[in-house]
Amino acid sequence: MKLALCATLGLALLSCSGKNSAGTTSETENEIAVRIVMPDGSPAVNARVYLIDATHFDSLIAGGQSPRIDSAITDAQGQVKLSYSSSILSRNLLAQLPGYAGLVKGNDSVVQLGVSGSLSGSTLATTGSKIFLDGSGLWATVDSDKTYHFQNIPQGFYALLLASDHAQTQFAGAVIIDTVEQVFDIQSDDGFLLEDFDDGNSSPLIAAFGAGGKWYLYDEMAGTSFEPSGIDSQIILGISATDAWKGKSLGLSIHLDSFATAPYGSLACKLGPDSGQGRADLSELDSVSFWVKGSGQFRLVFASDYIHTKYPIEEAGADLGYVFRAPAQWTRMVIPVDSLQPPSGSQPQLDGIQWHDVASSIDLLVIGSWDSPGLTIEIRLDDIRLHGVSHPTFR
């Protein structure tokens, strides 16, 4: 899932203004003591510390409001006290010094700072729209030249959330912030952008399985390659800017000879909340779209716990899916959920299983090939989108 931005706009952070509208004056006020330390463990003196309302985070940013509920400056021991109302059941802590930042999600009372990073990019969002880094209390405003810019961001993995016209919030992509400038372009506001591969590194989002060949991620323009952790090294996977529809694309090339009875190769992406630790409820999904080119026959599949529990002896291929032949030229495919069916002759197909039966327990999105032995199949994918669902589904 990826976006990039190159901005002239400075960081647009909310000012610290005490309590926000999440609470009321009749609610009980609670107080916590927080200690901020530098990377070497020494006190972080004069650091600004923000208390973030994680309970109401989504509704606040959807209304264009700050999720910050209190802030203070650390003393000579790196300590501050912060207040919050009884309606705040979950809170995050953001601490910043010039060049250093730290973020703690949860009830920890100690925040260790690290060297901070920055983020910039361009977007199709309207001027004045706000882009939030999920859970951090940081935002940037889209400038008149359609750019945005963040500075002094704690290192970590963030979802980018776009609040357009203060009316709704949508997932815009995911980035890993380290100590260097990150660039992330928000290409479109059409649907939930699952992955467009533009940064050439999909290891946070891509899972894979199958047979034959060898997995690897690569950026042909940079001439680099690597094997991401957690990926089966028996399969070929490539990310390349060569002949991509836009930016970079992901590719699979595999000779179907490893299992004579069921030659198979695929690409897959975890869909559960918290980076795949749970199951996603996609009951509101109306379609999935992606750009594709290649050769050979493929099947898009949504793997579901419902199928695997109800039919434990069935192969994984019994999940609902859609069969298509990869086009020779880049083509945008849109597959409505009503078109997803179990394989012909499978028990789920004989029982009449449909999308509404499985939609609340989705684990993986898989695009794979169950073709003939001896064939070499190739596929490139870009700009995979889920339509009808919003980012809280995946948190």
Sequence and secondary structure as in RCSB ss.txt:
>XXXX:A:sequence
MKLALCATLGLALLSCSGKNSAGTTSETENEIAVRIVMPDGSPAVNARVYLIDATHFDSLIAGGQSPRIDSAITD
AQGQVKLSYSSSILSRNLLAQLPGYAGLVKGNDSVVQLGVSGSLSGSTLATTGSKIFLDGSGLWATVDSDKTYHF
QNIPQGFYALLLASDHAQTQFAGAVIIDTVEQVFDIQSDDGFLLEDFDDGNSSPLIAAFGAGGKWYLYDEMAGTS
FEPSGIDSQIILGISATDAWKGKSLGLSIHLDSFATAPYGSLACKLGPDSGQGRADLSELDSVSFWVKGSGQFRL
VFASDYIHTKYPIEEAGADLGYVFRAPAQWTRMVIPVDSLQPPSGSQPQLDGIQWHDVASSIDLLVIGSWDSPGL
TIEIRLDDIRLHGVSHPTFR
>XXXX:A:secstr
                 S  TTS TTS EEEEEEEEE TTS B TT EEEEEESSSHHHHHHTT   EEEEEE  
TTSEEEEEEETT  SEEEEEEETTEEEEEESS SEEE EE EEEEEEBSS TT EEEETTTTEEEE  TTSEEEE
EEE SEEEEEEEEETTTEEEEEEEEEE SSEEE  B   SSEEEE  TTS  TTTEE  BSSS B EEETTTTEE
E  TTS TTS BEEE TT SSS EEEEEEES S SSS  EEEEEE SHHHHTS B  TT  EEEEEEEEESEEEE
EEEEHHHHHH TTS GGGSEEEEEE  SS EEEEEEGGG B  TTSHHHHTT  HHHHGGGEEEEEEEE   TT 
EEEEEEEEEEEES  GGGG 
